[in-house]
């Protein structure tokens, strides 16, 4: 595998990730690793006719998760090269089909794109978890969910009864879906026992978002078919998107 690091970062994590992937898969196209200064950029993969690009922040490239993050992005590249529907299906087309005729807040449309990315991540991590241990990924998912819960909107008593949201931090609905995704991914690969803290965190996320059926989203992510046709994957994505859009519709009137 041809992989070259461009930027101020050690090469070992990226070469190590390539070695792990090559135990089961290989990439036909070369990979260019671009290390960026903005820590908010984290990691993402770009695909071109003659190469792939692994974009990663310098903070992520020098972190304890650098090899695992690189492996995850290389797995996305492998899925793209093999033409897996999760990576070739148009997200915009699926979301248009799912949301046609619905009035959906812009922030919730953004959440729907995140849900579509979760589906891609499931298929990428089907590869990563076949070639690498799950312990670091589980710890990473746990820490991200715990941080989102700590950042959830605070509530204060409303005059009379009920509570009033007073901050616009982590959105409780998408946090609950993210919790469902984290559990589903780990369960899909038998990476959790029933006493793991991730279950408690997911319960807390569900309590914060009573309109979100965490168990149903968890089941949908966990049971994504390993080798779907384009139409099967499109239907799965449409169903997930509609389920989330319906949560917003049930919670009150939406803005276009």
Backbone bond lengths (Angstrom), bond angles and torsions (degrees), N, CA, C in turn:
res aa  C-N    CA-C-N  psi(-1)  N-CA   C-N-CA  omega(-1)  CA-C   N-CA-C  phi
1 X - - - 1.464 - - 1.529 108.95 -
2 X 1.317 115.34 130.37 1.464 120.95 -179.16 1.524 108.55 -91.59
3 X 1.338 116.94 109.22 1.459 120.94 -179.69 1.524 108.90 -133.84
4 X 1.328 116.29 128.72 1.465 121.29 -176.43 1.519 109.45 -131.73
5 X 1.324 115.96 132.96 1.459 122.36 -177.55 1.517 109.30 -96.14
6 X 1.331 115.48 126.77 1.458 121.68 179.99 1.529 108.31 -118.38
7 X 1.330 116.16 101.26 1.460 119.63 -179.10 1.513 111.09 137.53
8 X 1.340 116.21 172.12 1.475 121.36 -175.00 1.528 112.71 -79.72
9 X 1.315 115.95 83.96 1.467 120.69 178.53 1.522 108.47 -157.23
10 X 1.326 117.23 151.89 1.468 119.99 176.96 1.524 110.77 -66.62
11 X 1.309 116.73 146.43 1.465 120.49 -179.38 1.521 112.89 -85.24
12 X 1.343 117.33 -19.85 1.468 120.84 -172.73 1.527 113.48 -56.24
13 X 1.351 120.41 -45.49 1.473 118.92 -178.45 1.527 112.80 -61.26
14 X 1.319 117.71 -35.63 1.457 121.27 -177.17 1.519 111.28 -76.23
15 X 1.337 115.52 -39.70 1.467 118.92 175.87 1.523 110.42 -67.93
16 X 1.340 116.28 -36.66 1.466 119.81 176.90 1.513 111.67 -64.58
17 X 1.340 116.61 -40.88 1.461 120.44 177.62 1.527 110.56 -63.58
18 X 1.335 116.65 -40.83 1.460 120.54 178.62 1.523 111.09 -63.46
19 X 1.330 116.65 -39.90 1.461 120.28 178.50 1.530 111.22 -63.30
20 X 1.341 116.08 -41.08 1.466 119.42 178.70 1.525 110.80 -63.95
21 X 1.325 116.48 -47.24 1.466 119.33 -178.78 1.518 111.27 -60.98
22 X 1.318 116.64 -37.72 1.464 120.48 -175.03 1.523 113.19 -68.43
23 X 1.336 118.08 -11.44 1.464 119.24 175.70 1.528 111.47 -68.64
24 X 1.344 117.27 -21.32 1.469 120.55 178.43 1.515 113.86 -130.95
25 X 1.316 117.56 -26.57 1.468 121.73 -176.75 1.522 109.40 -135.64
26 X 1.327 114.50 165.48 1.462 119.71 172.22 1.518 107.05 -141.95
27 X 1.310 116.45 160.66 1.451 121.74 177.36 1.523 109.31 -109.87
28 X 1.311 116.20 134.64 1.457 120.68 178.44 1.524 111.67 -76.04
29 X 1.326 116.24 -33.79 1.463 120.73 -176.02 1.524 110.70 -97.57
30 X 1.327 117.81 150.04 1.466 120.13 177.11 1.522 111.66 -70.05
31 X 1.333 115.13 157.85 1.462 122.53 -179.04 1.511 109.22 -116.76
32 X 1.312 116.46 130.65 1.453 122.28 174.31 1.523 108.11 -111.02
33 X 1.311 117.43 120.78 1.458 122.37 179.01 1.521 108.33 -93.33
34 X 1.323 116.95 120.51 1.462 121.58 179.15 1.522 109.08 -111.03
35 X 1.306 115.72 113.76 1.463 122.17 -178.84 1.524 108.20 -89.96
36 X 1.323 116.27 124.11 1.461 122.03 -175.01 1.522 110.15 -114.71
37 X 1.311 116.01 156.65 1.459 121.19 -175.40 1.526 112.94 -80.99
38 X 1.317 117.19 -30.61 1.469 120.62 -174.22 1.525 109.95 -70.10
39 X 1.331 119.22 115.13 1.468 120.19 -178.40 1.520 112.89 -68.50
40 X 1.333 118.21 -22.10 1.458 120.49 -178.87 1.523 112.44 -74.65
41 X 1.327 117.28 -13.10 1.458 119.78 -178.66 1.530 111.98 -75.16
42 X 1.320 117.38 -26.36 1.464 122.84 179.72 1.526 110.87 50.62
43 X 1.342 118.86 -118.90 1.464 120.31 -178.04 1.527 110.92 -135.28
44 X 1.310 115.88 145.79 1.459 121.48 168.93 1.523 108.27 -161.57
45 X 1.312 114.68 157.88 1.463 120.51 -177.62 1.517 110.33 -107.71
46 X 1.339 115.49 141.73 1.461 122.27 173.02 1.516 109.27 -117.58
47 X 1.322 115.84 144.07 1.466 119.88 -175.83 1.529 109.56 -122.76
48 X 1.332 115.63 130.70 1.463 121.75 -179.12 1.527 108.74 -130.41
49 X 1.322 116.26 172.43 1.464 119.63 -175.23 1.520 112.92 -61.75
50 X 1.329 116.55 -33.53 1.473 118.41 -173.68 1.529 113.52 -122.47
51 X 1.332 118.57 5.89 1.468 119.81 177.33 1.529 110.15 -168.27
52 X 1.325 114.88 166.91 1.464 122.89 171.25 1.522 108.35 -110.95
53 X 1.313 116.22 156.50 1.457 121.56 173.87 1.519 108.89 -124.71
54 X 1.325 116.52 127.28 1.462 122.63 173.65 1.529 106.72 -102.48
55 X 1.325 116.19 105.62 1.463 121.74 178.08 1.523 108.88 -90.50
56 X 1.319 116.58 131.53 1.457 120.68 -178.07 1.528 109.89 -149.52
57 X 1.313 116.51 140.95 1.457 119.04 176.45 1.529 110.00 -72.43
58 X 1.327 116.11 154.26 1.467 119.10 178.87 1.519 110.48 -62.23
59 X 1.340 116.11 -35.28 1.465 119.96 178.45 1.518 111.06 -61.16
60 X 1.344 116.74 -45.06 1.460 120.40 179.34 1.524 111.27 -69.47
61 X 1.346 116.38 -36.98 1.468 120.53 -177.10 1.515 112.84 -67.96
62 X 1.322 117.22 -20.08 1.463 120.70 -179.81 1.525 112.01 -111.24
63 X 1.333 117.39 11.58 1.463 121.68 -178.72 1.527 110.87 -88.53
64 X 1.317 115.16 171.87 1.468 120.58 178.30 1.527 111.86 -67.32
65 X 1.346 117.09 -17.94 1.465 122.16 -179.30 1.525 112.59 -96.44
66 X 1.314 118.64 8.30 1.468 120.41 -171.62 1.527 112.48 -58.65
67 X 1.328 117.41 -45.20 1.472 118.57 -179.06 1.512 111.05 -64.66
68 X 1.332 117.10 -41.88 1.456 121.13 -177.96 1.531 110.86 -67.79
69 X 1.349 117.18 -39.82 1.454 120.09 177.62 1.528 110.74 -64.72
70 X 1.330 116.28 -41.01 1.462 120.17 178.43 1.528 110.79 -64.69
71 X 1.334 116.70 -42.91 1.461 120.63 179.28 1.527 110.93 -60.63
72 X 1.327 116.47 -40.92 1.460 121.34 178.68 1.532 110.46 -59.58
73 X 1.324 117.72 -44.68 1.463 120.34 -179.04 1.539 111.02 -70.85
74 X 1.316 118.05 -35.25 1.461 120.05 175.47 1.525 110.47 -63.99
75 X 1.333 116.34 -34.48 1.464 119.90 177.36 1.527 110.92 -66.51
76 X 1.335 117.02 -37.99 1.465 119.71 173.94 1.532 110.42 -59.07
77 X 1.334 116.07 -41.08 1.463 120.02 179.45 1.531 110.77 -63.79
78 X 1.322 116.15 -40.25 1.467 120.15 178.42 1.526 110.80 -62.87
79 X 1.325 116.50 -42.94 1.464 120.25 178.05 1.532 110.85 -63.08
80 X 1.319 116.06 -38.34 1.461 120.01 179.36 1.527 110.55 -65.48
81 X 1.319 116.65 -44.07 1.463 119.90 -178.79 1.534 112.11 -66.22
82 X 1.329 116.55 -34.30 1.460 118.34 -179.40 1.524 112.39 -81.08
83 X 1.340 117.27 -4.69 1.456 120.82 178.49 1.505 113.73 72.84
84 X 1.330 116.74 31.48 1.467 119.24 179.21 1.528 108.77 -64.28
85 X 1.343 118.11 134.50 1.478 120.63 -176.91 1.521 114.10 -54.10
86 X 1.324 117.86 -32.11 1.462 119.94 179.99 1.513 111.90 -62.63
87 X 1.332 116.53 -23.47 1.459 120.73 -176.18 1.534 112.98 -110.60
88 X 1.325 116.60 -6.02 1.469 119.59 177.40 1.524 111.83 -114.57
89 X 1.318 117.53 -22.74 1.466 121.44 177.65 1.528 110.63 -63.56
90 X 1.307 117.46 135.75 1.457 121.64 178.67 1.522 110.50 -71.06
91 X 1.331 116.41 116.76 1.462 120.43 176.99 1.522 110.55 -62.68
92 X 1.335 116.67 -41.10 1.462 120.75 -179.15 1.527 110.86 -60.39
93 X 1.339 117.56 -41.52 1.457 120.86 179.80 1.532 110.73 -63.63
94 X 1.331 116.29 -45.09 1.462 119.70 -178.98 1.524 111.23 -64.18
95 X 1.336 116.81 -42.22 1.463 119.75 179.72 1.523 111.32 -68.04
96 X 1.336 117.60 -35.16 1.465 120.22 176.20 1.525 110.16 -62.27
97 X 1.321 116.43 -44.68 1.464 120.15 178.78 1.526 111.00 -63.09
98 X 1.335 115.81 -39.56 1.463 119.92 -176.21 1.518 112.37 -71.91
99 X 1.328 116.68 -36.32 1.470 120.47 -170.44 1.519 113.91 -102.81
100 X 1.320 117.60 -1.26 1.464 120.39 -179.70 1.530 110.28 -57.13
101 X 1.329 115.43 129.83 1.455 120.31 179.26 1.508 114.70 82.95
102 X 1.333 117.30 -1.66 1.454 121.05 179.25 1.532 109.74 -105.86
103 X 1.318 115.79 147.37 1.460 121.29 173.15 1.523 107.12 -99.74
104 X 1.334 115.63 114.93 1.465 120.38 -171.33 1.528 109.02 -129.37
105 X 1.313 116.05 132.79 1.456 120.77 177.47 1.533 110.44 -61.02
106 X 1.326 115.09 146.95 1.470 119.60 -177.41 1.525 111.44 -58.97
107 X 1.329 117.35 -40.52 1.469 119.41 -178.77 1.524 110.37 -63.41
108 X 1.335 116.89 -32.91 1.460 119.36 -179.74 1.530 111.02 -75.55
109 X 1.339 117.13 -29.59 1.463 119.32 172.95 1.530 109.36 -63.70
110 X 1.335 115.76 -41.57 1.469 120.02 175.58 1.519 110.36 -58.75
111 X 1.323 116.95 -41.28 1.468 120.75 177.31 1.535 111.09 -62.02
112 X 1.338 116.58 -36.49 1.466 119.75 179.50 1.528 111.33 -63.74
113 X 1.332 116.80 -36.37 1.462 119.76 174.65 1.531 109.99 -64.34
114 X 1.329 116.77 -36.92 1.461 120.20 178.35 1.526 110.70 -64.73
115 X 1.326 116.35 -39.31 1.463 120.79 177.70 1.530 110.10 -63.34
116 X 1.342 116.51 -41.55 1.464 119.73 176.91 1.529 110.97 -61.67
117 X 1.331 116.87 -38.77 1.463 120.35 176.57 1.518 111.57 -65.48
118 X 1.331 117.03 -34.30 1.462 119.94 175.83 1.540 110.19 -59.37
119 X 1.331 116.00 -40.62 1.465 118.93 179.07 1.523 110.60 -62.29
120 X 1.339 116.66 -42.66 1.466 119.48 176.11 1.524 110.62 -60.99
121 X 1.340 115.90 -41.05 1.466 119.87 -178.14 1.521 111.74 -64.87
122 X 1.338 116.82 -35.95 1.465 119.32 177.23 1.523 109.95 -56.92
123 X 1.327 115.93 -46.94 1.463 119.46 -176.93 1.525 112.48 -72.63
124 X 1.331 117.22 -34.58 1.466 119.01 175.21 1.522 110.05 -64.95
125 X 1.329 116.52 -43.32 1.465 119.06 -177.03 1.524 113.29 -77.26
126 X 1.334 117.60 -13.88 1.464 118.41 167.59 1.525 109.46 -60.28
127 X 1.325 116.01 -31.96 1.471 120.24 176.25 1.523 110.72 -79.45
128 X 1.344 117.10 -50.31 1.469 119.17 -174.46 1.516 111.60 -60.60
129 X 1.327 117.16 -37.95 1.462 119.61 -177.20 1.526 112.62 -81.66
130 X 1.328 115.66 -3.78 1.473 118.50 172.71 1.520 111.21 -90.34
131 X 1.356 116.93 -12.92 1.465 119.65 -177.21 1.527 112.88 -121.94
132 X 1.343 117.48 -6.72 1.471 120.15 -177.27 1.524 109.61 -142.48
133 X 1.337 117.73 152.85 1.465 120.67 177.36 1.524 111.23 -62.41
134 X 1.338 115.64 155.40 1.465 120.56 -176.10 1.519 113.42 -91.78
135 X 1.352 118.11 -7.54 1.463 119.13 -168.45 1.525 113.53 -60.70
136 X 1.339 117.59 -42.58 1.466 118.97 -179.47 1.526 111.68 -68.50
137 X 1.338 116.82 -38.19 1.461 120.00 178.80 1.518 110.64 -64.43
138 X 1.321 117.23 -42.58 1.466 120.62 179.23 1.521 110.33 -61.75
139 X 1.327 116.77 -44.86 1.464 120.48 179.15 1.529 111.00 -63.56
140 X 1.324 116.77 -37.59 1.464 121.60 178.71 1.529 110.52 -64.58
141 X 1.326 116.91 -46.97 1.468 120.70 179.24 1.523 111.07 -62.78
142 X 1.326 116.15 -40.32 1.467 120.83 178.88 1.528 110.77 -61.85
143 X 1.335 116.37 -45.26 1.466 119.26 -177.52 1.521 111.14 -67.78
144 X 1.341 117.63 -38.17 1.461 120.47 179.45 1.522 111.24 -65.46
145 X 1.332 116.66 -41.51 1.460 119.87 179.88 1.522 110.84 -68.85
146 X 1.322 116.92 -40.79 1.466 120.23 177.92 1.524 110.62 -61.28
147 X 1.332 116.86 -40.01 1.465 120.62 179.74 1.524 110.83 -66.29
148 X 1.336 117.16 -39.72 1.464 120.50 178.98 1.527 110.94 -65.62
149 X 1.311 116.73 -38.23 1.463 120.25 178.48 1.525 110.86 -68.16
150 X 1.318 116.98 -38.30 1.464 120.01 177.65 1.518 111.12 -65.77
151 X 1.335 116.48 -25.46 1.462 121.82 -177.79 1.525 112.40 -97.22
152 X 1.338 116.40 8.39 1.460 118.52 -176.22 1.526 110.68 -68.08
153 X 1.329 116.61 155.24 1.458 120.24 -179.25 1.516 112.20 -58.37
154 X 1.307 115.22 136.47 1.457 119.77 176.41 1.525 109.61 -81.16
155 X 1.313 116.54 153.17 1.455 121.31 179.09 1.520 109.66 -122.09
156 X 1.320 116.18 145.33 1.455 121.04 175.17 1.514 108.69 -126.82
157 X 1.340 117.79 154.36 1.463 119.45 -178.25 1.524 111.34 -60.09
158 X 1.305 115.51 136.38 1.446 122.31 174.23 1.524 107.31 -91.45
159 X 1.323 117.33 149.84 1.459 119.66 179.04 1.512 111.37 -55.06
160 X 1.301 118.80 123.75 1.458 122.38 -177.62 1.499 109.69 98.18
161 X 1.336 117.23 -97.46 1.463 120.34 -178.87 1.512 109.35 -140.67
162 X 1.293 116.48 163.60 1.457 121.39 178.53 1.516 112.12 89.15
163 X 1.341 115.14 179.35 1.457 121.85 -177.44 1.520 109.74 -124.27
164 X 1.320 116.46 156.17 1.456 122.54 178.67 1.524 108.89 -123.82
165 X 1.327 116.49 128.12 1.458 121.41 177.18 1.530 109.11 -70.58
166 X 1.324 117.60 133.17 1.458 119.90 -177.34 1.525 113.43 -121.47
167 X 1.320 119.31 -0.76 1.460 120.52 176.22 1.516 109.78 -140.09
168 X 1.319 115.82 154.59 1.466 120.67 -177.51 1.512 109.12 -113.71
169 X 1.297 116.96 62.53 1.461 121.71 179.87 1.541 108.36 -89.31
170 X 1.322 117.64 -134.68 1.458 120.77 179.39 1.530 109.62 -59.86
171 X 1.336 116.26 131.95 1.459 120.62 -178.44 1.531 109.35 -73.95
172 X 1.334 118.20 124.06 1.467 119.89 -175.34 1.525 113.80 -61.54
173 X 1.354 118.46 -36.61 1.458 120.48 -176.63 1.525 111.64 -65.74
174 X 1.344 117.28 -49.95 1.459 118.46 -178.57 1.528 110.76 -72.67
175 X 1.337 117.95 -28.20 1.465 119.76 174.01 1.527 110.30 -61.84
176 X 1.340 116.41 -40.06 1.470 120.24 178.22 1.530 110.84 -65.01
177 X 1.335 117.30 -40.37 1.467 120.26 177.08 1.525 110.22 -66.20
178 X 1.336 116.93 -40.56 1.465 120.15 177.01 1.522 111.12 -60.67
179 X 1.328 116.49 -37.62 1.464 120.64 177.33 1.527 110.33 -64.09
180 X 1.335 115.90 -41.84 1.462 120.41 178.07 1.529 110.66 -61.96
181 X 1.333 116.30 -41.56 1.466 120.79 177.92 1.532 110.94 -62.45
182 X 1.337 116.75 -45.79 1.466 120.38 -178.50 1.524 110.91 -59.80
183 X 1.330 116.40 -46.32 1.460 119.91 178.59 1.528 111.04 -63.30
184 X 1.332 115.92 -44.98 1.461 119.93 -177.22 1.522 111.67 -60.97
185 X 1.322 116.37 -44.00 1.458 120.27 -179.08 1.531 110.63 -61.88
186 X 1.320 116.01 -44.59 1.464 119.56 -179.20 1.522 111.36 -68.50
187 X 1.329 117.13 -41.00 1.468 120.30 179.38 1.527 111.24 -67.66
188 X 1.306 116.77 -34.25 1.475 121.51 179.82 1.524 110.73 -57.94
189 X 1.346 115.84 -26.65 1.461 120.46 -177.85 1.525 112.72 -117.11
190 X 1.336 116.76 16.02 1.456 120.46 176.54 1.509 113.87 59.27
191 X 1.350 115.96 37.38 1.466 120.33 -173.56 1.523 113.90 -94.51
192 X 1.336 118.51 0.27 1.462 121.32 -177.17 1.519 110.99 -127.46
193 X 1.354 115.69 148.96 1.458 118.75 163.10 1.528 107.40 -102.12
194 X 1.313 116.74 166.26 1.463 121.48 -171.19 1.523 113.67 -67.55
195 X 1.326 118.03 -11.14 1.461 120.36 -179.87 1.530 112.25 -98.05
196 X 1.318 117.67 3.84 1.462 119.74 -175.71 1.525 110.73 -64.20
197 X 1.332 115.77 144.99 1.462 121.98 -177.53 1.536 112.59 -61.58
198 X 1.319 116.75 -23.93 1.458 119.69 -179.74 1.532 111.32 -59.10
199 X 1.330 117.25 -32.43 1.466 119.99 177.56 1.530 111.01 -66.30
200 X 1.320 117.05 -40.81 1.468 120.01 178.07 1.524 110.92 -65.37
201 X 1.313 116.35 -40.99 1.463 119.96 178.59 1.527 110.87 -64.16
202 X 1.327 116.53 -40.62 1.465 119.80 178.64 1.526 111.07 -65.52
203 X 1.318 116.87 -37.81 1.469 119.89 176.27 1.530 110.50 -62.21
204 X 1.334 116.60 -41.99 1.463 120.47 178.77 1.525 110.61 -64.06
205 X 1.334 116.50 -40.42 1.469 120.06 178.07 1.522 110.53 -63.83
206 X 1.321 116.82 -40.27 1.454 120.61 177.85 1.515 112.30 -65.10
207 X 1.330 117.29 -37.68 1.464 120.89 177.78 1.523 111.25 -62.77
208 X 1.330 116.20 -34.05 1.466 120.92 179.84 1.529 112.51 -75.34
209 X 1.325 116.89 -17.58 1.469 121.48 -176.92 1.524 109.14 -132.72
210 X 1.324 117.99 73.28 1.466 120.95 -174.61 1.523 113.91 -61.84
211 X 1.331 118.16 -19.82 1.458 119.92 178.37 1.512 114.15 -79.17
212 X 1.326 117.76 -12.39 1.465 122.39 -178.15 1.526 109.77 -96.75
213 X 1.310 116.16 123.41 1.463 121.29 176.54 1.533 107.81 -84.84
214 X 1.325 115.56 90.07 1.463 120.46 -175.54 1.532 110.93 -59.18
215 X 1.321 116.73 -40.65 1.467 119.98 -178.79 1.528 111.25 -62.66
216 X 1.339 116.64 -38.81 1.470 119.91 -179.26 1.525 111.07 -69.06
217 X 1.333 117.33 -43.48 1.465 119.46 177.72 1.523 110.41 -65.28
218 X 1.308 116.20 -39.52 1.470 120.59 178.10 1.521 110.24 -59.04
219 X 1.332 116.77 -44.05 1.466 120.91 -180.00 1.533 110.74 -65.38
220 X 1.340 116.63 -42.10 1.463 119.86 -178.82 1.535 111.20 -61.70
221 X 1.337 116.89 -46.14 1.462 119.81 178.77 1.527 111.10 -65.60
222 X 1.329 116.89 -44.98 1.467 120.88 -175.49 1.524 111.45 -63.66
223 X 1.332 117.06 -33.99 1.457 121.03 -172.67 1.523 113.57 -99.49
224 X 1.328 117.40 14.77 1.465 118.86 173.07 1.530 109.52 -55.95
225 X 1.318 116.39 129.54 1.467 120.79 -176.73 1.522 110.68 -60.97
226 X 1.325 116.54 138.80 1.460 120.64 -176.78 1.526 112.09 -65.02
227 X 1.323 116.65 -35.94 1.471 120.28 -175.25 1.530 109.43 -134.92
228 X 1.331 117.28 67.81 1.465 119.83 -175.32 1.532 112.23 -77.46
229 X 1.328 115.38 156.37 1.461 119.54 168.07 1.528 108.15 -76.01
230 X 1.332 116.45 170.16 1.463 119.16 178.52 1.521 111.13 -60.03
231 X 1.326 117.11 -42.65 1.467 120.17 -178.83 1.524 111.30 -67.89
232 X 1.336 117.73 -36.57 1.465 120.71 178.53 1.524 110.87 -66.05
233 X 1.328 116.26 -42.52 1.461 118.07 179.68 1.524 110.82 -69.54
234 X 1.329 117.38 -39.22 1.461 120.09 177.87 1.528 110.02 -59.30
235 X 1.325 116.81 -43.29 1.467 120.03 179.70 1.528 111.36 -63.53
236 X 1.337 116.64 -42.31 1.467 119.99 179.09 1.524 110.98 -61.15
237 X 1.329 116.26 -42.28 1.461 120.97 -179.55 1.523 111.26 -68.63
238 X 1.325 116.67 -41.09 1.465 120.92 177.32 1.524 110.39 -62.55
239 X 1.320 116.80 -44.18 1.467 120.49 -179.35 1.524 111.75 -63.21
240 X 1.335 117.36 -42.82 1.459 121.11 177.79 1.528 111.09 -62.57
241 X 1.325 115.58 -43.73 1.461 119.80 -178.49 1.521 110.98 -65.27
242 X 1.311 117.32 -44.35 1.463 120.23 179.16 1.521 111.46 -63.37
243 X 1.319 116.42 -38.83 1.460 119.43 179.33 1.522 110.49 -61.10
244 X 1.330 116.71 -39.09 1.463 118.97 179.25 1.525 111.34 -74.93
245 X 1.328 117.09 -39.55 1.468 119.60 178.17 1.519 110.63 -61.93
246 X 1.320 117.13 -36.02 1.464 121.05 -179.78 1.524 111.61 -67.39
247 X 1.338 116.92 -28.87 1.463 119.95 175.24 1.518 109.24 -61.43
248 X 1.343 116.72 -44.44 1.461 120.87 -179.60 1.507 111.81 -66.65
249 X 1.345 116.52 -39.13 1.457 119.59 -179.36 1.519 111.09 -65.95
250 X 1.338 116.40 -33.96 1.461 120.46 -178.71 1.519 112.21 -73.61
251 X 1.340 116.77 -23.34 1.453 119.80 -175.40 1.513 113.85 -86.61
252 X 1.352 116.80 -6.66 1.443 119.08 177.35 1.499 111.63 146.05
253 X 1.349 118.62 176.87 1.456 121.57 -178.83 1.515 111.60 -65.03
254 X 1.305 116.50 143.29 1.470 121.73 -176.69 1.517 109.75 -110.58
255 X 1.318 114.00 154.77 1.447 120.52 175.56 1.508 110.28 -95.37
256 X 1.327 118.33 144.32 1.469 120.76 178.39 1.514 110.48 -68.07
